[in-house]
Amino acid sequence: MKQSQPRLYAGLDLGGTYLKCGMFDDRGVLLGKTAVPTKRERPYSEVLKDAAAAVLRLAEECANNATLTAVGVGAPGTVDGARGVIVYSNNLAWADVPVGECLEGLLRCPVRVLNDANAAALGESVCGAGRGYENVVLLTLGTGVGSGIVLNGTIYAGKCSAGAEIGHTTVRRVGMRCTCGRRGCLEAYASASALLRRARAGMTRDPKSRLWSLCHGTPEALDGKLFFEGVRAGDGTAASVLKHYLGDLAAGIVNVANVFRPDIILLGGGICAEKDLLLPPLRRILDKEIFGGNRRANVELDVAELGNDAGLYGAVAYVRTSLDITKNGGRL
């Protein structure tokens, strides 16, 4: 019997700053990665040409007699996956861009497109900290609060793929204004940006805070690493800021648990490297405040594993599922 030719699958992340590509084999093993500047001020056709060129270069480097079979694309904003169109993306300043059609013309293989947060959630679900679970919610704590939901092993994106915006649920009815224009959103209180904003405000109120020396007297220089150094050093201001931050983040986590009752909620983003300071208090609040208690229908809480590669894994898992490609016993 003639053995089938090995296949390659590309995961593409269309970011506002970089176009990232990962190449995977039939078993779901990441063979190589590359990244090129997006230069988003150009026409979208030029950006997509660069993306396609990066995919083809990486495919050639990783080929080893394998052929590029399909490409999955994660993109920021509202995505119409059925048509492969980015309906609107603030990060890319794109509207109604036929990404799937353009890339298929350049790459001569099937292309499927999904929202980048959904791609990251699917990646963690099939290859990361959520593997083995059917229902996974990912919250990414960065400049904002990104989110992706996998229910019964399938991405839940809502109407026109415009749902799953957990960062824009309310944790304080009369709260500070969010970037979306509403008040009291989880993003305004639980993003990594919000944590640093609170820390800088705390420093202003407490001139004796150790945070001042850690950032050499320049509040703008305070980052997550320095903030958590202050917490570990026993700085009272840093400890107070973290306590209130975790209270707001926990309110959002409990809301997610009550609405979806997933198997596991995962937290992603750079600050999650400090999981020993984050997870124990968050787990205590979740177990205490979840509706009906956390004994009968337990919801686990952990940090994501795949980092910036989650979207690449998820995009490939998505295109393989969309095309009903045999898993061959691999991880994807």
N, C-alpha and C positions, 0 to 999 in steps of 0.2 A: 504494500500500500504506500502510495506516495505521501510523504510527510508534508504538511502544509507549511508555507513559508512563514517565518516568525514575523510578528507585527509590532509596530511602534505606535504609541498614542501620545499626542502632545497636549499639555495643559497650558493655556495662555491666560495671563492675568493682565488686563488692560488698565493699568494704573495711571493716575494723573501725572506722575513723575517718571515712572519706569514701566516698560513693557517687559514682563517677566515670562519666561517659558521654561517648562520642565518636560523632559522626554521620558516616557515610561515603556517598559516591556509588557509582554502579555501576562506576566504574573503580578503586575502592579508595582514593580520595582522602579524607583527613580534612578535613571541612568545618568542624567546630566541636567544642568540648568544654565540659563544665560539671561542677561537683562540688557536692554538698550534704553536710552532716554526716550521718553514719549514725544517731547517737543509738541505739546498739544495745541500750540498756537497755529499749527499748520492745518490745511484741509484734512479731513478724516481719511481721504483716500491715500494720502502720503503716510499717515500714521499706520494704516493697515498694511501698506506695502512693506514698511519696516518690520511690522509684526510678522508678516508672512516670511520675509527674508530670514528673520531670526529663527523661526520654526524650521525652515529648510536647512539652514546651516547646522543647527543642533541635530536634526535628523541625520544629516550626513556624518556628523561626528560619532553618533551613537549607532549607526546603521548595523554593522556586523551582519550583513546579508538580510536584515529586516527592512520592511517597507512601512512608510507612514500610512496608517490606516484611517485615522480620524483625529479631529482636533476639538477639544472642549475649551470654551472661552468664558472666563469670569469677568464681568464688567460692572463698574459702579453705576448706580442709578436704577431707573425703571426699565426692565427688559421684557420684551415680548418674546419668550422662548420659542413659541410655535412658529413665528416668522423669522427668528434670528435677528431681531431689530432692537437697538437701544432706543427706546422711546424718548427718554430724557436722562442726561447725565450732567449734573452740575460740575463734577470733578473734571470731566473731559470737555465740557461746553458743547456737547453733541445733542441733537434732537433728530429723531426718526432716521437713524443711520442703519443701513442694512448690512450689519457686520457679517452675518452668516453668509449671505450671498457674495459679498466682496471677497471674503477669505476663501470660500469654496472655489471661486474663479481663479484665485492666485495659487492655491495649494492643490487643487484637483483631487480633493477628498472631502468626505462629509464633515461639516462643522456644526456644532451646537453651542448656543449661547445662553448663559444664565447670569443672574445677579451675583456679584462677587461674594457677598456675605452668605448667600445660600450655598455657593460653591465651597466656602470655608467650612460651613456646618456639615455639608455632606462629606467633605474630606475627613473631618474629625470623626464622623460617624462610621465611615467604612475603614479608615486606616489609622485613626488617632485614638484619643482618649475615650471616644464614644463607641469604639468597635465592640460588637457583641450586644449592643442595645438597639432596640427598634425605634425608640423615641428619644431624640436628643435635641436640646436647645443650646445654641452657642451665643454667648454675649461677649463681644470684643470691646475692651475698654481702652480707647485710644483718644484721638482728638474728639471723637464723639463716642456713642455707644452703638456699635453695629450689632446685628443679630441675624441668626438663621435658625430655621426650625425644620427638623426632620421627624415626621410622624409616620409610624408603621413602615419605616425604611424609605419613605418618599419625601422629597422636599415639599413643604407647605409654603407657598408664596402668595396666596390670596389672588383676588381679581386683578388681572393684568399684571401679575407679579409685583403688585404695589403694596402687599401686606408685609407682615412679620417685622414691622418697625417698632420693636419693643423699646428702643431708646426714646421713643416719642409717646410713651404712656406716662400717665401722671403719677408722681409720688408725693407732690405737695400741691394742693388745690390752688392756693394763693402763693405762688413761688416766683423765683426769678425767671426772667425771660430766656427762652431757649433760642438757638439759632433758627429753629423752624418758625418762630413767631409766637408760639404758645408759651404759657407759663407753667413751671413746675414739672417739666419733663425729666425723666430719669437721666437723660443725656446731660442736662444742665447740672446735675448733682453727682453723677456716678462715673462720668468719663475720667480718664487720666488727666485731661486738661482741667476739669473741675477740681480734682484733688490738689493740683498745684496752685490753682487760683485761691483755693481756701487756705493753703499753706502760706502763701504770700500775704494774704490778709491777716492771718494769725501772727506772722512775724511783725507786721506793722503795729499790731496791738501789744506785742511783747518784745520790746527792744533787747531783752536779756535772753531771748531764745537762742539756743545753740545753732539753729538754722542759719543765723546771720554769719557766723564764722565759717560754717560749712560752704556757704556760697560766696564767701569773701565780701560780704556786705552788699552784694548785688542781688536783689530778689529775683530779677529776670534770669539769673544764672541757675536758680534752683531747678533741679530736674528730679525725676522719680528716684534715681539712685541716691542722691544727696538727701532727699526727704526721708527715705527709709533708713539711711544712716542716722539721721536725727532721732527717729523712733527707737532704733536699737540702742542709741546712746542714752536713752532715758529722758529726752527733751520733752517737757510737759506740753508745750504748744503742739509739737508734732504728734504726740500721743492723743491729744484732744481732737485735733483735726482728723486723724485717722478714725477715731471712734465715731465721730459724727458722719464721716464719709461712709463708713461701713454700715451705719444705720440706714442711710438712704439707698445704698446699693442693695442691702438686704431686703428693703421694702420692694424693690423691683424684682428681686429673685423670688420672693414669696408670691408676688403677683403672677409671675410666670408659672410657678409650681401650681398655683390654684387654678389657672386657666387651662393649662395643657396637661398637668400631672405627668410630665415626661419621666423616663427612667433616670435620666441624668441631665443636669445643667452644667455646662462647661464655661469657664471664663478664660478669655484670651487677651492678649496685649502684653506689652513690656512689663507693666507693673506686676503681672502674675508670677514673675520670677520670685516675688516675695510671698509665695503661697503659705509659708508657715505663719506669717502675720495676718494673712487674709482669710484663709479657709476656716480655721477653728471658730472665730467669732461668727462668721457668716453661717456656718453649719449649725451653731447653737441657735441662732435666731430663726433659721429656716425650720428646724425641728420644733421649735416652740410655737411659731406663728402660722405654720401651714394649716389650712383648713382640715379639721378632723384629726390632726396630729400626723406625725411622720412614721407611724408604726405599721399601719395596715397597708398603705400604698407608699412605700418609701421612695423619696426622691433624693438621689445622690447629687453631690456637688463636688466638682474637681476642676483642675485647670487643663486647658488644651495642651496638646503635645506637639503639634506639627508646625507651630509658629507661622511664618510667612509662606510656608509651602502648603498650608492647608487648602488654599484655593486651587492650587495646581492639581493636587490629588482629587479634589472634589470635581473639578472641571472634567478630568479624565473619567472619573466614575460616572458622571452625568452623561457624557457622550456615549460611553459603552452601554449604559442602560438604555439610552434613547435608541440606539441602533440594535439592541438586543444581541450584543456580541457575547459569545460564550466566555464564562469566567475562567475556565481552565484550572479551577482549583486555586486561583491566585487571590490576593487580598482585595482586588477591585471587583 
